[in-house]
Amino acid sequence: MHGWRPLQRRWERLREGQAVVCGGQCLTGACAPLVGCLPKPADTPCTDGNACTVGGLLQRVCVAGAPSVCDGRCLTGICDPQAGCRPKEGVKALTCRVDECRRARLHRSLRKLAVLMGQAVEAGKSPKARRIQRFAKLLARCGVSVPAPPPLHSEPLATSRGEPPAMSTAS
């Protein structure tokens, strides 16, 4: 029974010559003097404000669609409602792009570097900066857009005995 009050206020504004704003994703933006703001038809695509859903439809309000699937090669599988699917970070943000290179010789080099960098990460170490830079350059030569280089650890990681690892200069 209280649903007529907003329409009554709009009608009063129209009679007084004031502009009525008909905005919002559920409204067409048009205003009919006797009806007020005109709604969009039901089942019109809309966004519910959650980046983790797709295919929302209007049903008087925006009804969320299906959950986003975040299973891409360079995605973590986690979805943030504000930002959407989270990309991998660090070295994995580079190594996940190996298969985007279609040049056989460069692809082989990228695969070898990816294995070496992955082994370092799994061992709890930072991959050598030279390898990361070389990898990024090879990706660029393949025509693959290169994300910002991953940050390197500022301190050496401790070994299982609590001692810092020996520093190596070999690649």
RODOPA-474339 format. One line per field, with one value per atom (N, C-alpha, C): residue number from 1; residue in one letter; chain; atom name; z, y, x. Coordinates in steps of 0.02 Angstrom, whole numbers, plus 50000, padded with zeros to 5 digits. Layout:
N
k: NUM:...
r: A:...
c: A:...
a: CA:...
pz: Z:...
py: Y:...
px: X:...
//
This chain:
171
k: 1:1:1:2:2:2:3:3:3:4:4:4:5:5:5:6:6:6:7:7:7:8:8:8:9:9:9:10:10:10:11:11:11:12:12:12:13:13:13:14:14:14:15:15:15:16:16:16:17:17:17:18:18:18:19:19:19:20:20:20:21:21:21:22:22:22:23:23:23:24:24:24:25:25:25:26:26:26:27:27:27:28:28:28:29:29:29:30:30:30:31:31:31:32:32:32:33:33:33:34:34:34:35:35:35:36:36:36:37:37:37:38:38:38:39:39:39:40:40:40:41:41:41:42:42:42:43:43:43:44:44:44:45:45:45:46:46:46:47:47:47:48:48:48:49:49:49:50:50:50:51:51:51:52:52:52:53:53:53:54:54:54:55:55:55:56:56:56:57:57:57:58:58:58:59:59:59:60:60:60:61:61:61:62:62:62:63:63:63:64:64:64:65:65:65:66:66:66:67:67:67:68:68:68:69:69:69:70:70:70:71:71:71:72:72:72:73:73:73:74:74:74:75:75:75:76:76:76:77:77:77:78:78:78:79:79:79:80:80:80:81:81:81:82:82:82:83:83:83:84:84:84:85:85:85:86:86:86:87:87:87:88:88:88:89:89:89:90:90:90:91:91:91:92:92:92:93:93:93:94:94:94:95:95:95:96:96:96:97:97:97:98:98:98:99:99:99:100:100:100:101:101:101:102:102:102:103:103:103:104:104:104:105:105:105:106:106:106:107:107:107:108:108:108:109:109:109:110:110:110:111:111:111:112:112:112:113:113:113:114:114:114:115:115:115:116:116:116:117:117:117:118:118:118:119:119:119:120:120:120:121:121:121:122:122:122:123:123:123:124:124:124:125:125:125:126:126:126:127:127:127:128:128:128:129:129:129:130:130:130:131:131:131:132:132:132:133:133:133:134:134:134:135:135:135:136:136:136:137:137:137:138:138:138:139:139:139:140:140:140:141:141:141:142:142:142:143:143:143:144:144:144:145:145:145:146:146:146:147:147:147:148:148:148:149:149:149:150:150:150:151:151:151:152:152:152:153:153:153:154:154:154:155:155:155:156:156:156:157:157:157:158:158:158:159:159:159:160:160:160:161:161:161:162:162:162:163:163:163:164:164:164:165:165:165:166:166:166:167:167:167:168:168:168:169:169:169:170:170:170:171:171:171
r: M:M:M:H:H:H:G:G:G:W:W:W:R:R:R:P:P:P:L:L:L:Q:Q:Q:R:R:R:R:R:R:W:W:W:E:E:E:R:R:R:L:L:L:R:R:R:E:E:E:G:G:G:Q:Q:Q:A:A:A:V:V:V:V:V:V:C:C:C:G:G:G:G:G:G:Q:Q:Q:C:C:C:L:L:L:T:T:T:G:G:G:A:A:A:C:C:C:A:A:A:P:P:P:L:L:L:V:V:V:G:G:G:C:C:C:L:L:L:P:P:P:K:K:K:P:P:P:A:A:A:D:D:D:T:T:T:P:P:P:C:C:C:T:T:T:D:D:D:G:G:G:N:N:N:A:A:A:C:C:C:T:T:T:V:V:V:G:G:G:G:G:G:L:L:L:L:L:L:Q:Q:Q:R:R:R:V:V:V:C:C:C:V:V:V:A:A:A:G:G:G:A:A:A:P:P:P:S:S:S:V:V:V:C:C:C:D:D:D:G:G:G:R:R:R:C:C:C:L:L:L:T:T:T:G:G:G:I:I:I:C:C:C:D:D:D:P:P:P:Q:Q:Q:A:A:A:G:G:G:C:C:C:R:R:R:P:P:P:K:K:K:E:E:E:G:G:G:V:V:V:K:K:K:A:A:A:L:L:L:T:T:T:C:C:C:R:R:R:V:V:V:D:D:D:E:E:E:C:C:C:R:R:R:R:R:R:A:A:A:R:R:R:L:L:L:H:H:H:R:R:R:S:S:S:L:L:L:R:R:R:K:K:K:L:L:L:A:A:A:V:V:V:L:L:L:M:M:M:G:G:G:Q:Q:Q:A:A:A:V:V:V:E:E:E:A:A:A:G:G:G:K:K:K:S:S:S:P:P:P:K:K:K:A:A:A:R:R:R:R:R:R:I:I:I:Q:Q:Q:R:R:R:F:F:F:A:A:A:K:K:K:L:L:L:L:L:L:A:A:A:R:R:R:C:C:C:G:G:G:V:V:V:S:S:S:V:V:V:P:P:P:A:A:A:P:P:P:P:P:P:P:P:P:L:L:L:H:H:H:S:S:S:E:E:E:P:P:P:L:L:L:A:A:A:T:T:T:S:S:S:R:R:R:G:G:G:E:E:E:P:P:P:P:P:P:A:A:A:M:M:M:S:S:S:T:T:T:A:A:A:S:S:S
c: A:A:A:A:A:A:A:A:A:A:A:A:A:A:A:A:A:A:A:A:A:A:A:A:A:A:A:A:A:A:A:A:A:A:A:A:A:A:A:A:A:A:A:A:A:A:A:A:A:A:A:A:A:A:A:A:A:A:A:A:A:A:A:A:A:A:A:A:A:A:A:A:A:A:A:A:A:A:A:A:A:A:A:A:A:A:A:A:A:A:A:A:A:A:A:A:A:A:A:A:A:A:A:A:A:A:A:A:A:A:A:A:A:A:A:A:A:A:A:A:A:A:A:A:A:A:A:A:A:A:A:A:A:A:A:A:A:A:A:A:A:A:A:A:A:A:A:A:A:A:A:A:A:A:A:A:A:A:A:A:A:A:A:A:A:A:A:A:A:A:A:A:A:A:A:A:A:A:A:A:A:A:A:A:A:A:A:A:A:A:A:A:A:A:A:A:A:A:A:A:A:A:A:A:A:A:A:A:A:A:A:A:A:A:A:A:A:A:A:A:A:A:A:A:A:A:A:A:A:A:A:A:A:A:A:A:A:A:A:A:A:A:A:A:A:A:A:A:A:A:A:A:A:A:A:A:A:A:A:A:A:A:A:A:A:A:A:A:A:A:A:A:A:A:A:A:A:A:A:A:A:A:A:A:A:A:A:A:A:A:A:A:A:A:A:A:A:A:A:A:A:A:A:A:A:A:A:A:A:A:A:A:A:A:A:A:A:A:A:A:A:A:A:A:A:A:A:A:A:A:A:A:A:A:A:A:A:A:A:A:A:A:A:A:A:A:A:A:A:A:A:A:A:A:A:A:A:A:A:A:A:A:A:A:A:A:A:A:A:A:A:A:A:A:A:A:A:A:A:A:A:A:A:A:A:A:A:A:A:A:A:A:A:A:A:A:A:A:A:A:A:A:A:A:A:A:A:A:A:A:A:A:A:A:A:A:A:A:A:A:A:A:A:A:A:A:A:A:A:A:A:A:A:A:A:A:A:A:A:A:A:A:A:A:A:A:A:A:A:A:A:A:A:A:A:A:A:A:A:A:A:A:A:A:A:A:A:A:A:A:A:A:A:A:A:A:A:A:A:A:A:A:A:A:A:A:A:A:A:A:A:A:A:A:A:A:A:A:A:A:A:A:A:A:A:A:A:A:A:A:A:A:A
a: N:CA:C:N:CA:C:N:CA:C:N:CA:C:N:CA:C:N:CA:C:N:CA:C:N:CA:C:N:CA:C:N:CA:C:N:CA:C:N:CA:C:N:CA:C:N:CA:C:N:CA:C:N:CA:C:N:CA:C:N:CA:C:N:CA:C:N:CA:C:N:CA:C:N:CA:C:N:CA:C:N:CA:C:N:CA:C:N:CA:C:N:CA:C:N:CA:C:N:CA:C:N:CA:C:N:CA:C:N:CA:C:N:CA:C:N:CA:C:N:CA:C:N:CA:C:N:CA:C:N:CA:C:N:CA:C:N:CA:C:N:CA:C:N:CA:C:N:CA:C:N:CA:C:N:CA:C:N:CA:C:N:CA:C:N:CA:C:N:CA:C:N:CA:C:N:CA:C:N:CA:C:N:CA:C:N:CA:C:N:CA:C:N:CA:C:N:CA:C:N:CA:C:N:CA:C:N:CA:C:N:CA:C:N:CA:C:N:CA:C:N:CA:C:N:CA:C:N:CA:C:N:CA:C:N:CA:C:N:CA:C:N:CA:C:N:CA:C:N:CA:C:N:CA:C:N:CA:C:N:CA:C:N:CA:C:N:CA:C:N:CA:C:N:CA:C:N:CA:C:N:CA:C:N:CA:C:N:CA:C:N:CA:C:N:CA:C:N:CA:C:N:CA:C:N:CA:C:N:CA:C:N:CA:C:N:CA:C:N:CA:C:N:CA:C:N:CA:C:N:CA:C:N:CA:C:N:CA:C:N:CA:C:N:CA:C:N:CA:C:N:CA:C:N:CA:C:N:CA:C:N:CA:C:N:CA:C:N:CA:C:N:CA:C:N:CA:C:N:CA:C:N:CA:C:N:CA:C:N:CA:C:N:CA:C:N:CA:C:N:CA:C:N:CA:C:N:CA:C:N:CA:C:N:CA:C:N:CA:C:N:CA:C:N:CA:C:N:CA:C:N:CA:C:N:CA:C:N:CA:C:N:CA:C:N:CA:C:N:CA:C:N:CA:C:N:CA:C:N:CA:C:N:CA:C:N:CA:C:N:CA:C:N:CA:C:N:CA:C:N:CA:C:N:CA:C:N:CA:C:N:CA:C:N:CA:C:N:CA:C:N:CA:C:N:CA:C:N:CA:C:N:CA:C:N:CA:C:N:CA:C:N:CA:C:N:CA:C:N:CA:C:N:CA:C:N:CA:C:N:CA:C:N:CA:C:N:CA:C:N:CA:C:N:CA:C:N:CA:C:N:CA:C:N:CA:C:N:CA:C:N:CA:C:N:CA:C:N:CA:C:N:CA:C:N:CA:C:N:CA:C:N:CA:C:N:CA:C
pz: 50000:50000:50000:50025:50027:49961:49911:49848:49807:49821:49781:49803:49862:49887:49842:49822:49777:49712:49686:49624:49638:49696:49713:49718:49748:49753:49684:49640:49572:49536:49544:49512:49538:49603:49631:49603:49594:49565:49493:49456:49387:49384:49428:49429:49446:49489:49508:49457:49404:49351:49366:49418:49434:49391:49377:49338:49382:49353:49388:49357:49399:49374:49377:49320:49316:49298:49346:49334:49373:49353:49385:49334:49349:49299:49286:49330:49319:49283:49268:49237:49167:49124:49055:49050:49100:49097:49073:49049:49025:49082:49078:49129:49095:49115:49090:49144:49126:49176:49221:49195:49236:49273:49250:49279:49320:49296:49329:49288:49322:49289:49260:49198:49164:49175:49198:49209:49144:49147:49091:49094:49038:49039:49083:49110:49148:49103:49133:49099:49057:49069:49038:49074:49038:49071:49117:49174:49221:49260:49300:49343:49415:49456:49527:49569:49538:49575:49602:49588:49611:49551:49550:49493:49489:49538:49538:49512:49483:49452:49381:49337:49268:49248:49203:49176:49220:49259:49301:49258:49283:49247:49294:49264:49303:49318:49380:49403:49457:49437:49482:49512:49530:49550:49510:49512:49476:49515:49484:49515:49490:49536:49518:49471:49426:49380:49408:49364:49383:49410:49452:49478:49421:49425:49376:49387:49332:49336:49327:49378:49378:49372:49316:49309:49251:49231:49177:49198:49149:49160:49206:49201:49240:49297:49317:49372:49432:49492:49554:49570:49539:49557:49609:49631:49683:49649:49671:49644:49699:49685:49729:49705:49747:49724:49694:49714:49685:49622:49622:49567:49517:49536:49491:49503:49452:49458:49472:49522:49540:49497:49468:49429:49475:49448:49485:49493:49543:49557:49554:49555:49558:49496:49506:49451:49414:49450:49418:49369:49378:49330:49263:49263:49201:49173:49215:49190:49164:49187:49162:49089:49062:48995:48941:48961:48914:48851:48859:48801:48755:48773:48728:48672:48681:48631:48577:48515:48460:48419:48439:48404:48437:48402:48431:48470:48440:48472:48536:48533:48593:48645:48622:48668:48709:48675:48710:48763:48745:48794:48853:48838:48892:48938:48909:48951:48998:48972:49014:49072:49055:49107:49158:49134:49179:49228:49204:49249:49302:49281:49329:49380:49356:49402:49448:49423:49465:49518:49501:49550:49606:49589:49640:49687:49659:49701:49746:49719:49759:49815:49804:49855:49906:49897:49944:49930:49870:49850:49798:49790:49735:49673:49616:49554:49541:49507:49492:49448:49464:49428:49353:49335:49264:49228:49261:49229:49219:49269:49264:49207:49203:49150:49082:49076:49012:48992:49040:49026:48999:49032:49011:48941:48926:48859:48806:48822:48774:48762:48814:48805:48759:48770:48728:48655:48644:48575:48542:48582:48556:48541:48562:48553:48609:48665:48723:48768:48787:48831:48897:48923:48982:49042:49095:49155:49189:49237:49274:49304:49306:49334:49407:49427:49496:49544:49604:49653:49676:49687:49715:49790:49825:49898:49916:49964:49983:50029:50063:50107:50085:50093:50076:50122:50095:50136:50178:50238:50282:50259:50273:50258:50313:50307:50357:50425:50426:50490:50517:50483:50507:50483:50442:50416:50349:50333:50265:50214:50155:50103:50075:50049:50017:49952:49937:49877:49819:49763:49704:49649:49610:49555:49488:49487:49424:49406:49342:49318:49303
py: 49941:50000:50063:50057:50116:50126:50083:50088:50149:50181:50238:50303:50306:50369:50396:50355:50382:50409:50374:50399:50465:50471:50532:50590:50579:50631:50652:50603:50620:50660:50640:50675:50746:50757:50824:50866:50837:50873:50893:50847:50862:50919:50919:50973:51040:51038:51099:51121:51082:51100:51079:51040:51016:50956:50949:50891:50828:50774:50709:50668:50644:50604:50531:50499:50427:50390:50379:50345:50280:50238:50173:50118:50063:50010:49974:49983:49951:49996:50059:50107:50125:50144:50162:50232:50275:50344:50389:50359:50397:50404:50458:50471:50485:50449:50462:50501:50558:50601:50565:50519:50486:50425:50397:50336:50348:50393:50405:50373:50355:50324:50256:50245:50183:50130:50070:50017:49983:49954:49912:49847:49812:49748:49696:49650:49594:49555:49524:49484:49525:49591:49633:49620:49610:49599:49658:49642:49693:49669:49713:49693:49703:49653:49657:49688:49712:49743:49693:49629:49578:49552:49563:49541:49466:49429:49357:49323:49361:49333:49361:49322:49344:49328:49367:49353:49372:49427:49450:49473:49464:49485:49525:49573:49612:49571:49573:49545:49593:49654:49712:49739:49696:49715:49671:49686:49645:49580:49524:49459:49432:49411:49387:49328:49325:49270:49214:49174:49117:49141:49101:49120:49122:49168:49171:49110:49084:49028:49057:49049:49077:49021:48985:48928:48935:48996:49007:48988:48977:48956:49005:49069:49119:49147:49111:49133:49088:49116:49078:49034:49045:49008:49044:49102:49142:49202:49218:49275:49327:49389:49445:49482:49491:49523:49592:49629:49695:49692:49650:49650:49593:49540:49483:49430:49390:49334:49361:49330:49352:49318:49357:49327:49300:49254:49230:49288:49283:49336:49308:49354:49334:49297:49249:49211:49172:49147:49108:49150:49216:49260:49259:49245:49240:49169:49120:49051:49022:49046:49019:49039:49084:49109:49073:49023:48987:48965:48934:48905:48957:49021:49074:49087:49063:49073:49018:49039:48992:48980:49012:49003:48946:48890:48827:48836:48869:48875:48917:48972:49014:48977:48938:48900:48850:48816:48768:48804:48861:48899:48923:48945:48967:48909:48850:48792:48775:48775:48758:48809:48873:48924:48918:48902:48895:48838:48783:48726:48747:48780:48802:48852:48898:48948:48915:48868:48832:48791:48759:48720:48765:48825:48871:48891:48907:48928:48871:48809:48751:48737:48754:48744:48802:48851:48907:48962:48962:49012:49058:49115:49161:49139:49137:49122:49178:49161:49211:49267:49328:49386:49381:49354:49348:49302:49249:49203:49237:49274:49308:49359:49398:49448:49414:49360:49324:49297:49269:49241:49296:49354:49409:49432:49434:49455:49405:49340:49288:49292:49303:49311:49370:49425:49484:49469:49431:49413:49368:49331:49290:49331:49394:49436:49429:49400:49391:49452:49484:49542:49519:49558:49539:49579:49543:49579:49610:49653:49684:49628:49636:49584:49571:49507:49492:49517:49537:49560:49503:49517:49467:49475:49420:49425:49472:49517:49565:49532:49477:49442:49370:49338:49267:49228:49176:49133:49087:49072:49028:48956:48917:48845:48811:48746:48708:48711:48725:48730:48801:48847:48916:48960:48932:48971:48999:49058:49085:49040:49033:48990:49023:48980:49006:49040:49097:49134:49106:49096:49070:49122:49125:49173:49139:49073:49037:49037:49037:49033:48962
px: 50040:50000:50043:50105:50149:50186:50177:50212:50192:50136:50114:50147:50176:50205:50261:50309:50361:50331:50282:50249:50214:50182:50147:50196:50255:50306:50331:50342:50364:50310:50247:50192:50188:50198:50197:50254:50313:50369:50353:50323:50305:50255:50204:50154:50186:50239:50273:50325:50333:50380:50452:50463:50530:50547:50610:50633:50632:50613:50614:50670:50715:50772:50752:50753:50737:50800:50843:50907:50910:50955:50965:50964:50998:51003:50937:50888:50822:50773:50794:50749:50774:50727:50744:50774:50761:50782:50725:50671:50613:50562:50523:50473:50406:50354:50287:50250:50219:50187:50137:50099:50049:50075:50131:50157:50220:50262:50327:50382:50436:50493:50474:50495:50477:50532:50512:50561:50582:50641:50663:50624:50619:50583:50618:50580:50609:50656:50705:50756:50804:50807:50858:50924:50979:51044:51061:51092:51112:51173:51202:51257:51236:51252:51233:51288:51342:51396:51447:51438:51484:51522:51588:51629:51635:51609:51614:51551:51505:51446:51439:51410:51399:51327:51301:51235:51177:51184:51128:51069:51008:50948:50903:50868:50820:50758:50737:50673:50649:50632:50618:50682:50729:50796:50844:50908:50956:50968:50954:50965:51031:51074:51141:51137:51185:51190:51233:51260:51302:51369:51401:51467:51518:51566:51621:51666:51692:51739:51809:51850:51918:51969:51968:52012:52062:52076:52124:52195:52236:52306:52344:52328:52364:52322:52270:52227:52236:52223:52231:52172:52114:52054:52013:52038:52004:51971:51910:51875:51863:51880:51868:51806:51754:51692:51701:51753:51764:51807:51859:51907:51897:51863:51854:51906:51919:51966:52036:52069:52136:52188:52233:52288:52342:52381:52439:52488:52530:52578:52648:52696:52766:52787:52832:52861:52806:52756:52704:52663:52663:52628:52664:52729:52767:52764:52781:52788:52723:52667:52603:52590:52630:52619:52660:52698:52742:52706:52648:52613:52583:52586:52562:52612:52674:52726:52718:52710:52700:52764:52818:52882:52920:52929:52954:53019:53067:53133:53128:53093:53084:53043:52993:52951:52993:53040:53083:53125:53153:53193:53151:53091:53045:53028:53015:52998:53055:53117:53175:53181:53175:53180:53123:53064:53006:53018:53046:53060:53111:53165:53216:53188:53148:53119:53069:53030:52982:53016:53072:53110:53135:53158:53183:53126:53068:53011:52990:52986:52966:53016:53079:53130:53131:53086:53083:53133:53160:53210:53181:53213:53195:53232:53197:53233:53284:53336:53387:53358:53378:53353:53367:53425:53443:53394:53373:53325:53258:53236:53172:53174:53229:53235:53239:53276:53282:53213:53177:53112:53065:53065:53022:53040:53105:53127:53105:53111:53090:53014:52976:52903:52889:52923:52913:52930:52985:53004:52951:52914:52860:52798:52798:52739:52688:52709:52666:52675:52619:52625:52654:52700:52737:52711:52689:52669:52729:52718:52774:52815:52882:52924:52905:52905:52888:52941:52921:52970:53013:53076:53121:53122:53138:53142:53199:53187:53239:53289:53269:53314:53318:53376:53379:53333:53302:53259:53302:53281:53319:53314:53366:53364:53325:53317:53279:53314:53380:53415:53415:53380:53376:53433:53478:53534:53517:53544:53532:53565:53534:53564:53627:53671:53731:53711:53740:53724:53763:53730:53761:53760:53813:53815:53804:53802:53791:53717:53704:53634:53620
//
